[in-house]
Amino acid sequence: MYNIFERISAMKQTIQTDDSLRELCTHGTPDFPLQINHDNISDFQDNYIRCHWHSELEISLVTEGTVLYLVGGKSFRLCAGQGLIINANTPHMMTPAKGSARFISMIVHPSFLYGTPGSFLEMEIIRPYLDSPELSAVPLDPEKGDSGLLAMFREVDRLCLGKPFAYQLQVHGLLCTAFGSVIRRHQEKLRPARTAAPGNLQRLQMLLDYIHGHYGSPLSLTELSAQIPMSRENCCRFFRQMTGCTISQYLNDYRISRSIYLMKNTDLSVSSIASLSGFSSASRFAAAFRKKTGLSPSEYRRNHFITTVS
């Protein structure tokens, strides 16, 4: 069964980073520093987008399913129709909360908004936003008055897909208007930031990599804390501070997401999937799965995927 995962993983996307977890990819061009991606999380290796950061702002719009975002030590669970603005230089990762999930990522360099380096716009408006630890992530919810902002970002996506004449001017205007609204709304939070220690990001990635590589086996807190290394108590505290959830919550969610992936991509029985996903028994798997999704594994498979297992 290892070969099944190996074969599927070979075709997956992955985020390439340096030792500090900075993404190595260049987004957009110097003349038009904006890149838009339409992604399915299941297309990425291990069914999640690993922890990374970049010097650009990122607007993420969920279009299908539910996505768990871990951004600068905060967690956000967003459904289709909601969005999140992730600040520049902020470590973040994404994983589907239930099954697969699709989203649009708009990655834009701050200079697209302020123009000339050292200008009033940069130093008095954009830079204080970029440097605010309280604005590491700004959620967007249509039920909380953000319909206009979400509509502007969707229009940016539409223009960049269609590329009508002079669309760049419209895109620039929409992004400036949107961020002007966001910054004005959070004016009281504009203040210098504290940057996350690179060593903490590396330790978090070491823990996540170990969990993702060993979730199919029993994992003890002693085993996990030895990877950093930290005491078990400090390891628990560190993980919660960095991700917003406990190790057991994250591990359970990850095991459920991997089980859903196997349901979709294999004909394995539910009991085999339970074992491969790290659950000690089919009954424990069924209970955890129902608590997370509201359905039994068999019901979920019948309702969401064409392939069924007798």
C-alpha positions as CSV (number, residue, x, y, z in Angstrom):
1,M,0.0,0.0,0.0
2,Y,3.0,2.3,0.4
3,N,3.4,2.1,-3.4
4,I,-0.1,3.5,-3.8
5,F,0.8,6.6,-1.9
6,E,4.2,6.9,-3.6
7,R,2.7,6.7,-7.0
8,I,0.0,9.3,-6.3
9,S,2.4,11.6,-4.5
10,A,4.8,11.6,-7.5
11,M,2.2,13.6,-9.4
12,K,1.4,16.1,-6.7
13,Q,2.3,19.8,-6.5
14,T,4.4,21.0,-3.6
15,I,5.5,24.4,-2.3
16,Q,9.2,24.9,-2.7
17,T,10.9,26.8,0.1
18,D,14.3,27.7,1.4
19,D,15.5,26.9,4.9
20,S,13.6,29.8,6.4
21,L,10.4,28.5,4.7
22,R,10.3,31.4,2.3
23,E,8.6,30.4,-1.0
24,L,11.1,30.3,-3.9
25,C,8.5,30.9,-6.6
26,T,8.3,34.3,-8.3
27,H,4.8,35.7,-8.5
28,G,3.8,37.9,-11.4
29,T,6.2,40.2,-13.2
30,P,8.0,43.4,-12.2
31,D,5.6,45.4,-14.4
32,F,2.5,43.5,-13.1
33,P,3.4,41.9,-9.7
34,L,0.1,39.9,-9.4
35,Q,-0.4,36.2,-9.8
36,I,-3.7,34.4,-9.6
37,N,-4.0,30.6,-9.0
38,H,-7.1,28.4,-9.0
39,D,-6.2,25.4,-6.9
40,N,-7.6,22.2,-5.4
41,I,-5.8,21.2,-2.2
42,S,-6.0,17.6,-3.1
43,D,-3.6,18.4,-6.0
44,F,-0.9,19.1,-3.5
45,Q,1.4,16.6,-1.9
46,D,0.0,15.1,1.3
47,N,-3.3,16.8,0.6
48,Y,-2.2,20.1,2.3
49,I,-0.2,23.2,1.5
50,R,2.9,23.2,3.7
51,C,4.0,26.1,5.9
52,H,5.6,28.9,3.8
53,W,5.8,32.7,3.6
54,H,6.5,35.3,0.9
55,S,7.0,39.0,0.6
56,E,3.6,39.5,-1.1
57,L,0.1,39.9,0.2
58,E,-2.2,37.0,-0.5
59,I,-6.0,37.0,-0.9
60,S,-7.5,33.6,-0.6
61,L,-11.1,33.0,-1.7
62,V,-12.7,29.6,-0.9
63,T,-14.8,28.4,-3.8
64,E,-15.6,24.8,-2.7
65,G,-15.5,22.9,0.5
66,T,-14.0,24.1,3.8
67,V,-10.4,25.1,4.4
68,L,-8.5,25.3,7.6
69,Y,-6.0,28.1,7.5
70,L,-3.1,28.3,10.0
71,V,-1.7,31.8,9.7
72,G,0.9,33.3,12.0
73,G,-0.2,31.3,15.0
74,K,-4.0,31.8,14.3
75,S,-6.5,29.4,12.9
76,F,-9.4,30.1,10.6
77,R,-12.0,27.7,9.3
78,L,-13.5,29.1,6.1
79,C,-16.3,27.8,3.9
80,A,-17.1,28.4,0.2
81,G,-17.9,32.1,-0.3
82,Q,-15.6,33.3,2.4
83,G,-12.1,34.6,2.1
84,L,-8.9,35.6,3.9
85,I,-6.3,38.3,3.4
86,I,-2.9,37.0,4.5
87,N,-0.3,39.7,5.2
88,A,3.2,39.8,3.6
89,N,6.0,37.9,5.4
90,T,3.4,35.9,7.4
91,P,3.9,32.1,7.6
92,H,0.8,30.2,6.6
93,M,-0.5,26.8,5.6
94,M,-3.8,25.3,4.4
95,T,-5.5,22.0,4.8
96,P,-9.0,20.8,3.9
97,A,-11.3,20.6,6.9
98,K,-13.6,18.2,5.2
99,G,-12.7,16.2,2.0
100,S,-11.4,18.2,-0.9
101,A,-11.5,22.0,-1.2
102,R,-10.9,24.5,-3.9
103,F,-9.8,28.1,-3.6
104,I,-8.5,31.1,-5.6
105,S,-5.2,32.7,-4.5
106,M,-4.3,36.2,-5.5
107,I,-0.7,37.0,-4.7
108,V,0.2,40.7,-5.1
109,H,3.3,42.6,-4.2
110,P,2.7,45.6,-1.9
111,S,4.5,47.8,-4.4
112,F,1.5,47.3,-6.8
113,L,-0.5,49.3,-4.3
114,Y,2.0,52.1,-3.2
115,G,4.0,52.6,-6.4
116,T,7.2,54.5,-5.7
117,P,9.4,53.1,-2.8
118,G,9.6,55.5,0.1
119,S,6.4,57.4,-1.0
120,F,3.8,58.7,1.4
121,L,1.5,55.8,0.4
122,E,4.2,53.3,1.4
123,M,5.5,54.8,4.6
124,E,2.2,56.2,6.0
125,I,-0.4,53.8,4.9
126,I,0.8,50.5,3.4
127,R,3.9,49.9,5.6
128,P,2.0,50.3,8.9
129,Y,-0.5,47.7,7.6
130,L,2.3,45.3,6.6
131,D,4.0,45.8,10.0
132,S,1.0,45.2,12.1
133,P,1.0,41.8,14.0
134,E,-2.8,42.2,14.6
135,L,-3.4,42.2,10.8
136,S,-1.4,39.0,10.0
137,A,-4.8,37.7,8.6
138,V,-8.1,39.4,7.9
139,P,-11.1,37.1,7.4
140,L,-13.8,38.1,4.9
141,D,-17.3,36.9,5.5
142,P,-20.3,38.1,3.4
143,E,-22.5,37.7,6.4
144,K,-20.4,40.3,8.3
145,G,-20.4,43.1,5.8
146,D,-17.7,41.9,3.5
147,S,-19.8,41.2,0.4
148,G,-18.4,44.3,-1.4
149,L,-14.8,43.4,-0.8
150,L,-15.4,39.8,-1.9
151,A,-17.1,41.1,-5.1
152,M,-14.1,43.3,-5.9
153,F,-11.7,40.4,-5.5
154,R,-13.9,38.2,-7.7
155,E,-14.0,40.9,-10.3
156,V,-10.1,41.1,-10.2
157,D,-10.1,37.3,-10.9
158,R,-12.6,37.7,-13.8
159,L,-10.6,40.5,-15.4
160,C,-7.3,38.6,-15.2
161,L,-8.9,35.5,-16.8
162,G,-10.5,37.5,-19.6
163,K,-7.7,40.1,-20.1
164,P,-9.8,42.7,-21.8
165,F,-8.0,45.8,-23.1
166,A,-6.6,47.9,-20.3
167,Y,-7.7,45.4,-17.7
168,Q,-4.5,46.1,-15.7
169,L,-5.8,49.6,-14.9
170,Q,-9.1,48.2,-13.6
171,V,-7.3,45.5,-11.6
172,H,-5.0,48.1,-10.0
173,G,-8.0,50.4,-9.2
174,L,-10.0,47.5,-7.6
175,L,-7.1,46.3,-5.5
176,C,-6.3,49.8,-4.3
177,T,-10.0,50.4,-3.4
178,A,-10.3,47.1,-1.6
179,F,-7.1,47.5,0.5
180,G,-8.0,51.1,1.2
181,S,-11.3,49.9,2.7
182,V,-9.5,47.2,4.7
183,I,-6.8,49.6,6.0
184,R,-9.4,52.3,6.9
185,R,-11.5,49.7,8.8
186,H,-8.5,48.5,10.8
187,Q,-6.8,51.9,11.3
188,E,-6.5,51.5,15.0
189,K,-4.4,48.3,14.5
190,L,-1.7,50.0,12.3
191,R,1.5,49.7,14.3
192,P,5.0,48.2,14.1
193,A,5.1,44.4,14.1
194,R,7.0,41.7,15.9
195,T,8.4,39.2,13.4
196,A,8.0,35.5,14.0
197,A,11.3,33.8,14.9
198,P,12.6,31.8,11.9
199,G,13.6,29.0,14.4
200,N,10.0,28.6,15.5
201,L,8.8,28.2,11.9
202,Q,11.4,25.5,11.3
203,R,10.5,23.7,14.5
204,L,6.8,23.8,13.5
205,Q,7.6,22.5,10.0
206,M,9.6,19.6,11.6
207,L,6.6,18.6,13.7
208,L,4.2,18.8,10.8
209,D,6.5,16.9,8.5
210,Y,6.9,14.2,11.1
211,I,3.1,14.0,11.7
212,H,2.5,13.8,7.9
213,G,5.1,11.1,7.5
214,H,3.9,8.9,10.4
215,Y,0.2,9.6,10.9
216,G,-0.5,6.0,9.8
217,S,1.2,4.7,13.0
218,P,0.5,5.3,16.7
219,L,2.2,8.6,17.6
220,S,3.1,9.5,21.2
221,L,3.7,13.0,22.5
222,T,7.1,11.8,23.7
223,E,8.0,10.7,20.2
224,L,6.8,14.1,18.7
225,S,8.5,16.3,21.3
226,A,11.8,14.5,20.6
227,Q,11.8,15.8,17.1
228,I,12.3,19.5,18.1
229,P,13.5,18.7,20.9
230,M,11.3,20.1,23.7
231,S,9.6,18.8,26.8
232,R,6.2,17.3,26.2
233,E,4.5,20.2,28.0
234,N,6.4,22.9,26.0
235,C,5.8,21.0,22.8
236,C,2.0,21.1,23.4
237,R,2.1,24.7,24.2
238,F,4.3,25.6,21.3
239,F,2.1,23.7,18.8
240,R,-1.0,25.4,20.0
241,Q,0.6,28.9,19.9
242,M,1.8,28.4,16.4
243,T,-1.3,26.7,14.9
244,G,-4.3,27.6,17.1
245,C,-5.2,23.9,17.8
246,T,-3.8,21.0,19.8
247,I,-1.6,18.3,18.5
248,S,-4.3,15.7,18.9
249,Q,-6.9,17.9,17.1
250,Y,-4.6,18.5,14.2
251,L,-3.6,14.8,14.0
252,N,-7.2,13.6,14.1
253,D,-8.2,16.2,11.4
254,Y,-5.3,15.1,9.2
255,R,-6.1,11.4,9.5
256,I,-9.7,12.1,8.6
257,S,-8.6,14.2,5.5
258,R,-6.3,11.3,4.4
259,S,-9.1,8.8,4.9
260,I,-11.3,10.9,2.6
261,Y,-8.5,11.0,0.1
262,L,-8.3,7.2,0.1
263,M,-12.0,6.9,-0.3
264,K,-11.9,9.0,-3.4
265,N,-8.8,7.5,-5.0
266,T,-8.9,3.8,-4.1
267,D,-11.3,0.9,-3.9
268,L,-10.0,-0.1,-0.4
269,S,-12.5,-1.2,2.2
270,V,-13.4,1.1,5.1
271,S,-11.6,-1.1,7.5
272,S,-8.4,-1.0,5.4
273,I,-8.7,2.8,5.1
274,A,-9.1,3.1,8.9
275,S,-5.9,1.2,9.5
276,L,-3.9,3.1,6.8
277,S,-5.1,6.4,8.2
278,G,-3.8,5.6,11.7
279,F,-6.9,4.6,13.5
280,S,-6.6,1.7,15.9
281,S,-9.9,0.1,14.9
282,A,-12.7,0.5,12.4
283,S,-15.1,1.5,15.2
284,R,-12.8,4.3,16.4
285,F,-12.5,5.5,12.9
286,A,-16.2,5.5,12.3
287,A,-16.9,7.4,15.5
288,A,-14.2,10.1,14.8
289,F,-15.4,10.3,11.2
290,R,-19.0,10.8,12.1
291,K,-18.1,13.4,14.7
292,K,-16.2,15.4,12.1
293,T,-18.5,15.0,9.1
294,G,-21.9,14.0,10.5
295,L,-21.8,10.8,8.4
296,S,-20.4,7.3,8.7
297,P,-17.5,6.6,6.3
298,S,-19.7,4.4,4.1
299,E,-22.4,7.1,3.9
300,Y,-19.9,9.8,3.1
301,R,-18.4,7.6,0.3
302,R,-21.8,6.9,-1.2
303,N,-22.8,10.6,-1.1
304,H,-19.7,12.2,-2.4
305,F,-17.9,9.7,-4.7
306,I,-19.1,7.5,-7.6
307,T,-17.0,4.5,-6.6
308,T,-18.5,2.4,-3.9
309,V,-17.1,-0.6,-2.0
310,S,-19.3,-3.6,-1.1
